[in-house]
Amino acid sequence: MSILDKFTLVDIVKSRSASVATVYPNGLKLNNPTAAELRFTPYVQVYINAKDKQFAVCACKEDDDQAMPFSK
């Protein structure tokens, strides 16, 4: 019996960009390459999939539900 028997090896997926998202207890920080990939949109919506522990950031219009300022 190995000490690692209760663990599952993580399948590493290599990124194709320099985009980085950092999650904090009270916020989310995205770097400049991420903003560029979102075409420096002025507003975004943040979605979460709690079951699969995923989140998404999507460009949106100012008057969309839960729109938040993103880039000037």
Residue frames relative to the residue before (quaternion, step in Angstrom):
aa qw qx qy qz dx dy dz
M 1.0000 0.0000 0.0000 0.0000 0.00 0.00 0.00
S 0.2514 -0.7813 0.5602 0.1123 3.54 -0.82 1.07
I 0.5934 -0.5693 0.4346 0.3672 3.56 -1.20 0.50
L 0.6978 0.4715 -0.2606 0.4720 3.60 1.21 -0.48
D 0.3508 0.7773 -0.4703 0.2270 3.63 1.22 0.11
K 0.7146 0.4446 -0.2588 0.4741 3.62 1.02 -0.67
F 0.6268 0.5430 -0.3227 0.4562 3.58 1.30 -0.04
T 0.2610 -0.7264 0.6104 0.1780 3.54 -1.30 0.45
L 0.4663 -0.6771 0.4955 0.2803 3.56 -0.89 0.94
V 0.3867 -0.7297 0.5223 0.2126 3.57 -0.87 1.00
D 0.3300 -0.7171 0.5838 0.1899 3.54 -0.96 0.97
I 0.2371 -0.8023 0.5373 0.1068 3.58 -0.36 1.25
V 0.1513 -0.7609 0.6278 0.0630 3.54 -0.88 1.05
K 0.3342 -0.7577 0.5264 0.1925 3.56 -0.66 1.07
S 0.4377 -0.6971 0.5145 0.2403 3.53 -1.01 0.91
R 0.3211 -0.7393 0.5604 0.1905 3.53 -1.15 0.64
S 0.7450 0.3050 -0.2054 0.5566 3.57 1.24 0.16
A 0.5472 -0.6093 0.4662 0.3345 3.53 -1.34 0.10
S 0.3588 0.7524 -0.4831 0.2679 3.59 1.25 0.24
V 0.0203 -0.7878 0.6151 -0.0255 3.52 -1.05 0.90
A 0.0821 -0.7544 0.6494 0.0495 3.53 -1.05 0.84
T 0.1132 -0.7768 0.6176 0.0476 3.56 -0.90 0.95
V 0.2052 -0.7902 0.5706 0.0887 3.55 -0.74 1.11
Y 0.1167 -0.7774 0.6176 0.0241 3.54 -0.86 1.08
P 0.6680 -0.4983 0.3432 0.4333 3.64 -1.15 0.32
N 0.8038 0.2317 -0.1113 0.5365 3.60 1.07 -0.72
G 0.8257 0.1572 -0.0939 0.5335 3.59 1.09 0.40
L 0.3265 -0.7007 0.6063 0.1865 3.46 -1.45 0.00
K 0.0976 -0.7927 0.6006 0.0361 3.58 -0.85 0.96
L 0.1077 -0.7782 0.6179 0.0319 3.55 -0.92 1.00
N 0.4045 -0.7333 0.4891 0.2439 3.60 -0.93 0.83
N 0.7386 -0.4398 0.2867 0.4229 3.59 -1.31 0.15
P 0.6415 0.5036 -0.3587 0.4541 3.67 0.89 -0.68
T 0.6058 0.5319 -0.3575 0.4715 3.60 1.11 -0.57
A 0.6454 0.5111 -0.3145 0.4725 3.58 0.94 -0.86
A 0.6386 0.5188 -0.3255 0.4660 3.59 1.01 -0.77
E 0.6511 0.5081 -0.3197 0.4645 3.61 0.96 -0.81
L 0.6853 0.4249 -0.2693 0.5266 3.57 1.17 -0.56
R 0.4449 -0.7344 0.4054 0.3135 3.57 1.38 0.28
F 0.5571 -0.6529 0.3601 0.3657 3.55 1.10 0.85
T 0.1047 0.8218 -0.5459 0.1253 3.55 0.98 0.90
P 0.4978 -0.6804 0.4415 0.3070 3.62 -0.93 0.76
Y 0.8055 0.1552 -0.0685 0.5677 3.62 1.14 -0.59
V 0.0846 -0.7823 0.6158 0.0405 3.55 -1.17 0.68
Q 0.2512 -0.6864 0.6498 0.2089 3.50 -1.43 0.23
V 0.2278 -0.7572 0.5974 0.1337 3.57 -1.07 0.76
Y 0.1271 -0.7850 0.6056 0.0293 3.55 -0.86 1.07
I 0.1207 -0.7897 0.5973 0.0706 3.56 -1.17 0.58
N 0.1474 -0.7282 0.6637 0.0870 3.52 -1.18 0.76
A 0.2274 -0.8305 0.4954 0.1147 3.56 0.13 1.31
K 0.6067 0.5807 -0.3550 0.4106 3.58 1.02 -0.78
D 0.7927 0.2827 -0.1345 0.5230 3.57 0.85 -0.99
K 0.4037 -0.7467 0.4410 0.2916 3.58 1.36 0.17
Q 0.4610 0.6458 -0.4616 0.3966 3.52 0.80 1.14
F 0.0595 -0.7690 0.6305 0.0877 3.54 -1.26 0.35
A 0.1606 -0.7699 0.6108 0.0912 3.53 -1.28 0.43
V 0.1817 -0.7430 0.6347 0.1097 3.53 -1.19 0.65
C 0.0274 -0.8187 0.5720 -0.0418 3.57 -0.69 1.12
A 0.5012 -0.6197 0.5156 0.3145 3.53 -1.12 0.73
C 0.0392 0.7972 -0.6007 0.0460 3.57 -1.07 0.73
K 0.5563 -0.5756 0.4733 0.3678 3.55 -1.35 -0.05
E 0.6805 -0.5195 0.3401 0.3891 3.57 -1.19 0.56
D 0.7548 0.4037 -0.2170 0.4692 3.60 0.97 -0.81
D 0.4397 0.6794 -0.4703 0.3520 3.65 1.23 0.22
D 0.6431 -0.5234 0.3890 0.4014 3.59 -1.20 0.51
Q 0.8701 0.0447 -0.0678 0.4862 3.55 -1.03 0.92
A 0.2549 0.7632 -0.5446 0.2367 3.60 1.07 0.71
M 0.0588 -0.7936 0.6050 0.0277 3.55 -0.96 0.85
P 0.5719 -0.5973 0.4304 0.3619 3.58 -1.06 0.74
F 0.1138 -0.8214 0.5582 0.0290 3.58 -0.96 0.87
S 0.8179 -0.0522 0.0877 0.5662 3.58 0.63 -1.08
K 0.3716 -0.7244 0.5369 0.2210 3.55 -1.08 0.74
